Amino acid sequence: MRNHTAFHRTLLAAGFVAALAAVPFAQAGAQDAYAGSDSSQANQTVPGKVDDAWITTKVKSEFATTKEIPATNISVDTSDGRVRLTGTVANDMQKNRAIEVAHRVKGVKSVDATGLTVTASGESP
């Protein structure tokens, strides 16, 4: 009887392992189906969108914890690992610091700060 119960437990465990092993294949199939659908960003995969959102969040977080950067005056947008900064800063030092901090975030391929302007008065925005 003990061997019979042990056999059933082993069989049940093997069933669970097989079911759990199938999950990644189901996710891959669902992702392929999604990729085949018509969307505005068909070339970008779901993991890529997640990476971009993570990069944007991380850059904003780094700005918020860096004293020299007026984080509330800078907008961050990320696409394919390319960060675009827009907004206003008080001086070139703040602009350069923002670019430097954004570059240090893992996954950032480039930083475009052409939309980040320095206020004419030189005072803090």
N, C-alpha and C positions, 0 to 999 in steps of 0.2 A: 504494500500500500504506500509506503514511504517513497519508493522509486516511482510509483505512478504519479504522486503529487509533485515530486521534484521534476518529473518530465513535463507535467502541465505548466508549472511555473517557468521552466526553461522555454517552453514553446510560447508562452504568453510574452516573456521578455523578448524573445526573438521577433515576435510580431510587432512589439512596440519599437524596437530598433529599426525594423524595416519601414514602419510607418514614418518614423522621424527622419530616416534617411531620404525619404521621398520628398520631404518638404522643400529642400533647396531646388529640386527639379521642378516642382510646381511653381515656385517663385520665379524661376528662370523662364518658364513657359508663359507665365502671366506678364513678365516684363517684355518678352518677345512680342506678345499680342499687343501690348501697349505701344511698343515701338513701331508696330505696323500700322497703328491708327494715325489718322491725319491730325497733326498738331502744329502749332505755330513754331515750335522749336524741335522739329523732328530729328535734328542732328545731335541733340543733347540727351543723354540718358538720364534716368531718374537718379542714379547715384551722383552724376555730375551736378544736378540741380541741388541735391543735398549738400554737396561739397561747397558750392557757391554760397548757399545760405549760411553754412557754418563759417566760411571765410568772412562774410559780411558781418556776422555776429561777433566773431573774434576780433576783427579790426575795430568795430565800434566799442567793444569791451576794452581793448587796449587804449583807445583814445580816452575813454572815460577814466582810466586809471593813470593817465599821464598828465601831470600838472601843466606842462607847457602847451597843451593842445585844448582849444575850446571845443570840446566834443559835441556840444549841442548845436554848434554852427556848421558842422560838417556832415554831409550826407554821404553814405557809402553804398555803392552798387557793384555787384560782382557778376561777371559773366565769363564762363570758361576759365576761371582763375585769374581773370584780369580785373583789377579793382579800379573803379572810377570814383574820384573824390570830387564833390561839388560843395560850394558854400563860401563862407568868408572867414578869413583869419586876420589878425591885427598886423602881422609883419611876415617877412620872408623866413625868419627863423621858425615861426610856427608852421608855415607851409612846408618847409624842408623837414621839420621834425615829424609832421604827419605822414609825409611820404616815406620817411625812414621807418617809422613804426609800422606802417602798412606793409612795407616790403618784408619785414621780419616775420610776419605771420605765415605759418606753414601752409603751403598750397598756393600762395600768391605767385603768379607768373610775372605780372607787371603791374605798375601803378600809373594811372593817368590822372594827373592833377591839374589839367588845363582848365577845368571848371572850378578850381579852388582859387578864389581871388583875394588879393590883399586889399584891405580897406585903405582908401586914400588918406584918411586922417592919421593913420598909424596907431589909433587908439583901439582898444579891445572892442570887438563887435558886440 
